[in-house]
């Protein structure tokens, strides 16, 4: 059946793990390597629908815990205790971790990448840098902005016309100036509109009809010219 060709235990687990961490359905599909349309077809499977709903509830609870300071503290303490029995986090590739943060990946996306939880990562970052996971990720994301801006300026200086125009508008407040001919047409339309609006209702209706007829005739003339050539 179309949309079920990737329905394997590995793909399903990837998708549900993201949902359990509080991720969105779209993000989960992207991580698992399937389309959202495929996910919709999977809901026809009773077992999958049940597991997905269960994961969704777990994800909502995890989000609530992260918003609740007390629950967040308890979760952090539990994660720290759990980390004592999971020394593999101490061997986490911090270079790769930093690259993901610079690329502006969210804490959730980083946790999914390393097959761990946000709480465990938060405990690890606090033990290593004395700052929260959110603080660390936001700091590295700003570094990513600096690198991105530098790359934009490099491309502009190398002659990338589109980038030059974009930076001119963003940094120098430059704007596109309308052509004089366009201004004349705009002024003519404005004067005509104001003149019609000032008329009495009956005369106004007649003027609008005349204007509509003139526009239709002009449109036909233009079509005839295009057809001729």
Secondary structure as UniProt FT lines:
FT   TURN            2..3
FT   TURN            5..6
FT   HELIX           9..20
FT   TURN            21..22
FT   HELIX           25..32
FT   HELIX           36..42
FT   TURN            43..44
FT   HELIX           46..67
FT   HELIX           69..84
FT   HELIX           87..91
FT   HELIX           94..102
FT   TURN            103..104
FT   HELIX           107..113
FT   TURN            114..115
FT   HELIX           118..129
FT   HELIX           133..157
FT   TURN            158..159
FT   HELIX           161..171
FT   HELIX           180..197
FT   HELIX           201..228
//
